[in-house]
Structures are given as structure tokens and as C-alpha cells.
Amino acid sequence: MTEAEILAAVTDVAREHLDFEVELRPEQRLFEDLELDSMKALTLLVEIENRFRIVLEPEVESEIVTVGDLVRVVRELVDDAG
């Protein structure tokens, strides 16, 4: 799965579960730019885990600052599972 495909899927999850109407870009920061609070961030991460059938460990979650970080982590986990 390519990073572009993962970014599109993450955007779909954000639209469906967080009512986002914008296209997500890799450089956007989750908390500062997208204004996620802790509940919205948790919702996003749980729904991404469900969508990709992966588990985001707490130590990995703490390293995710931008949309690009999230896409990279998801790609690595999907690649490892495949």
C-alpha cells in the first residue's frame, strides 16, 4: 500500500468519524493545525487501527506529531503485517 493510498484512507476516516471537510496534508500537525483534542485524537487512532487492522502501541503513538508521521507509521505496520 502506498503512502498516497494511506493518506487518502486516513482522510476518509477523519471525514467519517471527525466530520473533517478538508484534504489532509502530510505536513499538518495533528494538534496544532488540525486542532484535535485528546478525544478526537483517540477516535482517529482507534478508527485507523480498525480500518487497517493494526495496533498502534503507546510508544509509537507518542512519536506521531504530523499527518505524515501517522501515514509513515501505518505504512510500516501494514508492510510488517503483510
Secondary structure, 3 states (H helix, E strand, C coil): CCHHHHHHHHHHHHHHHHCCCCCCCCCCECCCCCCCCHHHHHHHHHHHHHHHCCCCCHHHHCCCCEHHHHHHHHHHHHHHHC
